[in-house]
Amino acid sequence: MTGKGGPSCRPVKRGESMTATRNRTQALAEPKPDHRRGWLAAGALVLAMAAGAMAARAETVITSHGISTFGELKYPADFAHLDYVNPDAPKGGEISQWAFGGFDSMNPYSVKGRGAALSTVMHESILTGVADEIGSAYCLLCSTMEYPEDRSWVIFNLRPEVRFSDGTPMTAEDVLFSYETFREKGLSDFRTVLGQQVEKVEVLDPHRIKFTFKADFPKRDLPMDMGGLPVLSKKQYIEAGLDLEESTLTPYIGTGPYVFDRMETGRTVVYRRNPDYWGNDLPINRGRSNFDTIRIEYFADSNAAFEAFKAGAYTFRQENSSKGWATSYDFPAMQAGHIRKAELPDGNKANGQAFLFNLRREKFQDPRVREALGLMFNFEWSNATLFYGLYARIHSVWENSWLAATGAPGPEETAILQPLVDEGLLPASILTDEAVMAPSSGERQLDRGNLRRASALLDEAGWAVGNDGLRRNDKGETLKVEFLNDNQQFDRIINPYVENLRALGVDAFMTRVDDAQMEQRTRNPDYNFDIITGNARSGYISGSELKQYYGSETADQSVFNRMGLKSAAVDRLIDVVLAAQSNDELTDATKALDRVLRAERFWVPQWYKNTHTVAYFDMYEHPETLPPYALGELDFWWYNAEKAEALKAAGALR
């Protein structure tokens, strides 16, 4: 998908590095039809001409090299290159990283199988985003796009020079085919939303395609959403007998700068830069896609992956273990200066990492139960004892951004929330209470004050403590809570949490599973879990993807709404966010939604940091100033051949 700020009505199974942002504009009112009949032919002609002039004014068509949600695009049509790249970066070399578990499919768009890492890297969309601008998308597969001011339709003028990696031309028929395939066979939650958006799609000629949108769906985001659909090869799909809903080891070819090179199923996958890539000379691509190959090595656990990095089995590592970052980087390759360790700025909002409750289960229906369980996670102790003080607490779905709700609602938020209170969809307290914050705890692992508060909440909810110290409801059922965990690094985090919950009388325990079991147990139709670690997703400029993340309609089929949240108030607020026609309106609506989501207590927020902690063999370089919204190691970093040869001569690399 395109842009920056979160996926839009995504057809994909897993996130990619660049995802669609939303468009905003001020819609023009349709002129009211004149039902009067003229007495004279001349009079009728005058009226017809006047009506035509009014329609023409309302249908003023914008032709542009991109689209912005609010205001102007940062980059003009004649820009030379993106500001954050080195336009003269050399091409060559390899970068390699690790991934967890394994894979058994090269189809990233199906829930069947485990798609290989970066298996969307071959695919481009009509529009693309940039890493230094929020709420914009620029033509990639198109040269220009046309749309009216009300954004009720969009025409993409496709570049005739675009080629798939097999050398065949990409045409409007491929775009139409891709749209129809995702509409019929994409993820079920994606199909649900897409069906609400598009009225029809027309191929105007081999290089022009028009999307017309439904009258009753907010239009502001839709040109960018449609421009963000991946474009597949119709020829390959038919000739190879592919099925978007099925797992396959046949890679889907695309128009992108990288092509599939080779794989060892479940262990290694390699992508190769296409020397005949059609878009090499585009200004938006200068200084990008610099590595000859990108290699992904799979490991069963993080310890094995770290040992392999130390031995040079792969060359670039984003460290997600605070303990590892603080204590483990003293091995010989570091001491010899072969590996660089760096903390690079990360301007992104937090990723919403959290323990997620499965709200489909009766025991979690009462918000007092969810609040009580949340009180027993001691972030402050964990940060000091386990995380070496590297993290800050997440409180908001839009943490570390201007979109997070703070304090009590102001007049603008109140105006949005009041109708929902009046209709009984929200309690009146939402208008006066401060936004829900994650609880704070003391220095000891078990915070006695929080224990007392949690005990009172569970007592009120009907979970009384029995003679054996376990809490039971009036049916005699114990309050049993299973943490489903597929990451050994989380053992040391979950186990103290489990101990605290058992002190509360909760029959809590952790179950370790592999990644295949995790996929199976947390997806439709099973949803066979109590609590998992996941993400409360969001974008800077949110749009229809919110229906996938938090909407009631897709809650029992979405791969993103893992917790199964169903709230009429949330559904209504999503519509308000979608209808926002200015940046201020969007901010107020998003804050109101954030406030209500946090009040649902569907999560126990975890932590984030505002830096990228990376280690890599000292043969990679990057622009001095990184863009705020991307690390970009696979995008605009490059390979220093002289440094690489020195590392090989020293025996630092395999």
Helices and strands as residue ranges (DSSP letters): H 41-58, E 61-64, E 66-68, E 94-100, E 127-128, E 136-139, E 142-148, E 153-158, H 172-185, H 188-197, E 198-205, E 208-213, H 222-227, H 234-239, E 258-264, E 268-273, G 283-285, E 293-299, H 302-310, E 316-318, H 322-327, H 332-335, E 339-345, E 353-357, G 362-364, H 367-375, H 379-385, E 392-393, H 411-422, G 428-431, H 448-460, E 464-465, E 471-472, E 480-485, G 488-490, H 491-503, E 507-512, H 515-521, E 531-535, H 545-550, H 568-579, H 583-600, E 603-605, E 607-608, E 611-617, E 620-621, E 638-639, H 641-649
